[in-house]
Amino acid sequence: MLCFKSGVPVFGLAPDVLAALDKIAVIFEDIGKDAIVTSARNGKHTATFSRHYAGLAVDLRRRHLTLQEFEDIRIKLTDSLGRDFTVIPESTHYHIQYKPRYHDQI
């Protein structure tokens, strides 16, 4: 299940990030865990121009995961979300940001 920590707003997230949250929820559900969003556009972030402020990033809690689950989920998130998303494992959470890249034209 997808959950939001109390006080974390859903409003203002980019449509691509909202779509990614559906994929994220499925990945967590596959191992029987909740995907808990701990930060979106709220809070203070280390980078002045953090993608959080533009609704282009979310943080997901990791403390309820074993080390093996954490690594397995990291791999699945990276594969599932594709090259327009960056999954950064942090000490307390995953930082997931949307940064579209130019795609090859066929």
C-alpha positions in Angstrom: 0.0 0.0 0.0 1.1 3.5 -0.7 1.1 5.7 2.4 2.0 9.3 3.2 3.6 10.3 6.4 1.4 12.8 8.3 1.9 16.3 6.9 3.3 15.2 3.6 1.2 16.8 0.8 0.3 15.0 -2.4 -0.7 18.2 -4.2 1.7 19.8 -6.6 3.5 16.6 -7.6 4.3 16.3 -11.3 2.1 13.9 -13.2 5.1 11.7 -14.0 5.9 11.4 -10.3 2.3 10.5 -9.5 2.4 7.8 -12.1 5.7 6.5 -10.7 4.1 6.2 -7.2 1.8 3.6 -8.7 4.8 1.5 -9.8 6.5 2.1 -6.5 3.5 0.8 -4.6 3.4 -2.4 -6.6 7.1 -3.1 -6.0 6.6 -2.7 -2.2 3.4 -4.7 -2.2 5.2 -7.6 -3.9 7.3 -8.1 -0.8 4.4 -7.4 1.6 5.6 -3.9 2.7 4.0 -0.4 2.6 5.6 2.3 0.4 5.8 5.2 2.8 6.4 8.7 1.3 8.1 10.8 4.0 8.8 13.9 1.9 7.5 15.4 -1.3 7.2 19.2 -1.7 7.3 19.7 2.1 10.2 20.1 4.5 13.7 21.5 4.1 16.1 19.8 1.7 19.9 20.0 1.5 20.0 21.4 -2.0 18.7 25.0 -2.5 17.2 24.0 -5.8 16.0 20.5 -4.7 13.7 18.9 -7.2 11.3 18.4 -4.2 10.3 22.0 -4.3 9.2 21.7 -7.9 7.2 18.5 -7.2 9.7 16.4 -9.0 11.0 14.3 -6.1 9.8 12.1 -3.3 11.5 10.3 -0.4 10.5 6.8 0.7 11.1 5.4 4.2 13.5 2.4 4.5 13.6 1.7 8.2 10.9 -1.0 8.0 13.0 -3.0 5.4 15.7 -5.5 5.9 19.1 -4.8 4.2 18.2 -7.4 1.5 14.7 -6.0 0.9 16.3 -2.5 0.7 18.7 -3.6 -2.0 16.1 -5.7 -3.9 13.7 -2.8 -4.0 16.4 -0.4 -5.1 17.2 -2.6 -8.1 13.5 -3.0 -8.9 12.8 0.8 -8.6 15.7 1.6 -10.9 14.6 -0.9 -13.5 10.8 -0.1 -13.3 11.0 3.7 -13.3 13.4 3.9 -16.2 16.0 6.4 -17.2 14.0 9.5 -16.5 14.2 8.8 -12.8 17.1 8.6 -10.5 16.9 6.4 -7.4 19.4 7.4 -4.7 19.7 5.2 -1.6 20.3 7.3 1.5 20.9 6.3 5.1 17.2 6.7 6.1 15.3 6.7 2.8 15.3 6.4 -0.9 15.4 9.7 -2.8 13.6 9.4 -6.1 13.7 12.2 -8.5 12.3 12.8 -12.0 14.7 14.4 -14.5 13.6 13.7 -18.1 16.4 13.0 -20.5 16.3 13.4 -24.2 15.3 10.2 -25.8 16.7 8.8 -29.0 14.6 9.5 -32.0 13.9 6.6 -34.4 
